Amino acid sequence: MLADKVGKQLGRPTYSLTGWLVTKFLKWHNGILEQNAVKLSNIQPVDTVLELGHGPGLGLQAASKLLTGPKGKLLGVDYSVYMHQMASELMKEQIAKGRVILHCCDLAAMPIAENSVDKVFHCNCYYFWPDLNAGASAIHRVMKPGGIMVTTLNLDSVIKAASMKILSGENWRPEVYMEALQSSGFKDVQMKSKRDKFVTFQAIFATAVK
Ligand SMILES: C[S@@+](CC[C@H](N)C(=O)[O-])C[C@H]1O[C@@H](n2cnc3c(N)ncnc32)[C@H](O)[C@@H]1O
C-alpha cells in the first residue's frame, strides 16, 4: 500500500504531502546522478539538449550552464504538473531569455521536431514508462543522426525499490530498456559502471542511427 503510493509519486509527483516528501528525496538523493548524466552527455555550447523526466530541475540547471553558445538550447519534458512548475520556477530567467523550453506532457507526445536534438539525457525515469519500445522510439524520433542518449541510474537502489514493490513489473531492468533502444534504431547501446564522490552508479549510452 505505502510502496504503491511512493512508487506512484516517484513516477509522477503531485501536489500532496507524499509528493512534497518525494520531491525532497529527489533533490537530496539524485543530484549526483543528474550531474553525471549531464557530464557524460558531453554537451557542447551550441547543442540542442533534451532532458526527459527532469523532476525538480537539477539536471536542467547543470546542463544550461554548458549551453553558452548563441544557438545552445535546452528542452525539458515532464508530465507532472508539480515538477513542471517547480522546474519552470528554477529556470525562469533562462526561459524568459528563450534559451530553455519546458513541455508539460507525456514524452510519447512531446511537441519536439524530428531530427532536432543532439543530446538526450534522463535519470530515474524509464522504469515508469508503460511501454519502453514506445519511449525509446519517441526519443529516437527527435534525435539527430549520431546524437547521444545517456541515462544514469543507481542499480543497487533500483533493485531494492523493485524488491520492495515500489517499482512494479520488469521495465526497471536495464537490459529490457537496452533491448528497446536497440530495436528502436540506436546502436552502441552499452551500460558502464561509474563512480563519483564515493557513489557507484551506472550509465547507459546509446547512439541514434538514422
Ligand atoms: C523519479 S522522478 C526523477 C526525477 C529526476 N530525474 C531525478 O532523478 O531526480 C521521475 C520523473 O519522470 C517523470 N516522468 C515519468 N514518466 C514520464 C513520461 N512518460 N513522460 C514525461 N515525464 C515522465 C515524472 O513525472 C517524474 O518527474
PDBQT file of the ligand as one rigid body, heavy atoms in Angstrom, charges set to zero:
ROOT
HETATM    1  C1  LIG A 301      11.664   9.512 -10.143  1.00  0.00    +0.000 C 
HETATM    2  S1  LIG A 301      11.368  11.036 -10.891  1.00  0.00    +0.000 S 
HETATM    3  C2  LIG A 301      13.039  11.506 -11.326  1.00  0.00    +0.000 C 
HETATM    4  C3  LIG A 301      13.229  12.985 -11.413  1.00  0.00    +0.000 C 
HETATM    5  C4  LIG A 301      14.667  13.400 -11.688  1.00  0.00    +0.000 C 
HETATM    6  N1  LIG A 301      15.103  12.994 -12.992  1.00  0.00    +0.000 N 
HETATM    7  C5  LIG A 301      15.591  12.825 -10.641  1.00  0.00    +0.000 C 
HETATM    8  O1  LIG A 301      16.328  11.873 -10.922  1.00  0.00    +0.000 OA
HETATM    9  O2  LIG A 301      15.541  13.322  -9.502  1.00  0.00    +0.000 OA
HETATM   10  C6  LIG A 301      10.699  10.597 -12.489  1.00  0.00    +0.000 C 
HETATM   11  C7  LIG A 301      10.212  11.810 -13.261  1.00  0.00    +0.000 C 
HETATM   12  O3  LIG A 301       9.901  11.403 -14.598  1.00  0.00    +0.000 OA
HETATM   13  C8  LIG A 301       8.628  11.935 -14.948  1.00  0.00    +0.000 C 
HETATM   14  N2  LIG A 301       8.042  11.003 -15.930  1.00  0.00    +0.000 N 
HETATM   15  C9  LIG A 301       7.862   9.667 -15.763  1.00  0.00    +0.000 A 
HETATM   16  N3  LIG A 301       7.306   9.125 -16.850  1.00  0.00    +0.000 NA
HETATM   17  C10 LIG A 301       7.119  10.144 -17.741  1.00  0.00    +0.000 A 
HETATM   18  C11 LIG A 301       6.569  10.214 -19.055  1.00  0.00    +0.000 A 
HETATM   19  N4  LIG A 301       6.089   9.127 -19.676  1.00  0.00    +0.000 N 
HETATM   20  N5  LIG A 301       6.539  11.403 -19.677  1.00  0.00    +0.000 NA
HETATM   21  C12 LIG A 301       7.010  12.520 -19.052  1.00  0.00    +0.000 A 
HETATM   22  N6  LIG A 301       7.533  12.513 -17.795  1.00  0.00    +0.000 NA
HETATM   23  C13 LIG A 301       7.605  11.340 -17.154  1.00  0.00    +0.000 A 
HETATM   24  C14 LIG A 301       7.865  12.035 -13.642  1.00  0.00    +0.000 C 
HETATM   25  O4  LIG A 301       6.798  12.949 -13.666  1.00  0.00    +0.000 OA
HETATM   26  C15 LIG A 301       8.965  12.426 -12.655  1.00  0.00    +0.000 C 
HETATM   27  O5  LIG A 301       9.122  13.814 -12.527  1.00  0.00    +0.000 OA
ENDROOT
TORSDOF 0
